[in-house]
């Protein structure tokens, strides 16, 4: 299986590539060229850092190419900020639009007794019909590091609690995202990435 990984210069690229190759995927990386996206069998968008960094996707034409690939039915996985980019935008960078595949906005955690960012291992409440999270038992732990989060909606595939409930995974048809880092989440993370590689429309 060939996986095209999109590098917008703000992603946790090395460990994502290592995990995908460990699972037997043939991996190619693009940072500006839309041709690999146009012929992709699978698309992965890893991301860390500030939401404004996603402007590179617009400036290189990758946003339009990704939108067209999704419309063709290509499975897409966004990781961390890559998941947040699937939404209309984020209050972290109000002038930078997301893909708007999901209409909601991502917002910062409410100030409370817990520290922000949310860093470390936390558990998943998995939607039973999620294909991305098939075989992941309720309460399995994955690794997070983030200050902004997506709301819980009908498209939420998993919920995690930190200060407040938030969408730790999202899934609609061939478009999926995880707020956590599967490439840093041990056997559970590899199980999720394997589900993505085996995903069929």
C-alpha positions in Angstrom: 0.0 0.0 0.0 1.4 3.4 -1.0 0.9 6.3 1.4 1.5 9.9 0.5 2.5 11.9 3.6 2.1 15.7 3.3 4.9 17.7 4.9 3.9 21.3 5.5 7.1 21.9 7.6 5.3 21.7 10.9 4.8 17.9 11.3 6.2 15.2 13.4 7.3 13.6 10.2 10.2 11.2 11.1 8.3 9.1 13.7 5.1 9.0 11.5 7.2 7.7 8.5 8.9 5.1 10.7 5.6 3.8 12.0 4.0 3.5 8.6 7.1 1.7 7.2 7.1 -0.6 10.2 3.6 -1.6 9.1 4.8 -2.4 5.6 3.6 0.8 3.8 5.4 2.2 0.8 5.7 5.9 1.8 6.3 9.0 -0.3 6.5 12.5 1.0 5.5 15.8 -0.6 5.9 19.3 0.7 4.7 21.4 -2.3 4.2 19.1 -5.3 0.5 18.3 -5.9 1.2 15.4 -8.3 1.7 12.8 -5.6 -1.6 13.9 -4.0 -3.4 13.6 -7.3 -2.3 9.9 -7.6 -2.4 9.0 -3.9 -3.9 5.8 -2.6 -3.8 7.1 1.0 -3.1 10.5 2.4 -1.7 11.4 5.8 -1.3 14.9 7.2 0.8 15.0 10.4 1.0 18.3 12.2 2.3 19.9 15.4 2.6 23.5 16.5 0.6 26.5 15.6 -2.5 26.3 13.4 -1.3 29.2 11.2 1.4 26.9 9.8 -1.3 25.2 7.7 -1.3 28.3 5.5 1.5 26.6 3.5 -1.2 24.1 2.3 -3.1 26.9 0.8 -0.1 28.6 -0.7 1.2 25.5 -2.5 -2.1 24.4 -3.9 -2.1 21.3 -1.7 -5.5 22.3 0.0 -7.3 22.1 -3.4 -5.5 18.9 -4.3 -6.4 17.3 -1.0 -10.0 18.3 -1.3 -10.2 16.7 -4.8 -8.6 13.5 -3.6 -11.1 13.2 -0.7 -13.9 13.8 -3.2 -12.5 10.8 -5.3 -12.7 8.6 -2.2 -9.0 8.6 -1.2 -8.7 7.7 2.6 -7.3 10.7 4.5 -5.9 10.8 8.0 -5.1 14.0 9.9 -2.9 13.8 13.0 -2.9 16.4 15.8 -3.0 19.8 14.1 -3.7 17.7 10.9 -7.0 16.7 12.5 -7.8 20.2 13.6 -7.2 21.4 10.0 -10.2 19.3 8.9 -12.5 21.7 10.6 -13.6 25.2 9.5 -10.7 26.7 11.6 -9.3 27.3 15.0 -9.4 30.2 17.4 -5.6 29.8 17.6 -5.4 31.5 14.2 -8.8 33.1 13.4 -7.7 34.4 10.0 -6.4 31.0 8.8 -9.2 28.7 7.4 -9.2 25.0 7.7 -10.4 22.5 5.1 -14.0 22.9 6.5 -14.8 19.2 5.9 -16.3 19.5 9.3 -18.1 22.8 9.9 -17.2 23.4 13.6 -14.3 25.4 15.0 -11.4 24.1 17.2 -11.0 26.1 20.5 -8.5 26.3 23.3 -9.1 24.3 26.5 -10.9 26.3 29.2 -8.7 27.5 32.0 -9.1 25.4 35.0 -7.3 23.3 37.6 -5.5 21.2 35.0 -2.4 22.4 33.1 -2.5 23.5 29.5 -1.2 22.0 27.2 -2.7 18.6 27.7 0.4 16.4 27.5 0.7 12.7 28.2 -1.3 9.5 28.1 -5.1 9.5 28.3 -7.8 7.1 27.5 -10.4 6.8 24.7 -14.1 6.3 24.7 -14.6 4.7 21.3 -17.7 4.9 19.1 -18.6 1.3 18.5 -19.0 1.6 14.7 -15.7 3.4 14.1 -13.7 1.7 11.4 -10.5 3.6 12.2 -10.6 2.5 15.8 -11.8 -1.1 15.2 -10.3 -3.4 17.7 -9.5 -0.6 20.2 -11.0 -1.4 23.5 -12.7 1.3 25.6 -10.2 2.8 28.0 -7.1 2.1 25.9 -4.5 4.8 26.3 -2.8 7.0 23.6 -0.4 9.9 23.7 -1.5 13.5 23.5 0.2 16.9 23.4 -2.1 19.9 22.5 -3.7 23.1 23.8 -6.6 23.3 21.3 -9.3 20.7 20.7 -12.3 19.8 18.5 -15.8 19.7 19.8 -17.8 16.5 20.3 -20.3 16.1 17.4 -22.0 13.4 15.5 -18.8 12.8 13.6 -16.8 12.1 16.7 -15.3 8.6 16.7 -13.7 8.8 20.2 -14.0 11.1 23.2 -11.3 11.9 25.7 -11.8 13.8 29.0 -9.3 16.5 30.0 -10.8 19.6 31.7 -13.8 18.9 29.4 -14.8 16.2 26.9 -13.3 16.7 23.5 -13.1 14.8 20.2 -10.0 12.7 20.3 -10.9 11.1 16.9 -13.2 12.1 14.1 -14.5 10.0 11.2 -16.9 10.5 8.3 -16.6 8.1 5.4 -13.1 8.3 4.0 -12.0 11.3 6.1 -10.5 10.6 9.6 -8.5 12.4 12.2 -6.9 11.8 15.5 -5.9 14.4 18.0 -3.4 12.1 19.7 -0.1 10.8 18.1 -0.6 7.2 17.0 3.1 7.0 16.1 3.9 7.6 19.8 1.1 5.5 21.2 2.6 2.0 21.2 0.6 -1.0 20.1 -2.7 0.9 20.2 -1.4 3.5 17.9 0.0 0.9 15.5 -3.4 -0.8 15.5 -5.1 2.4 14.5 -2.6 3.1 11.7 -3.0 -0.5 10.4 -6.8 0.1 10.3 -6.2 3.2 8.2 -3.9 1.3 5.8 -6.5 -1.5 5.4 -9.4 0.9 5.1 -11.7 0.3 2.2 -14.5 2.5 1.0 
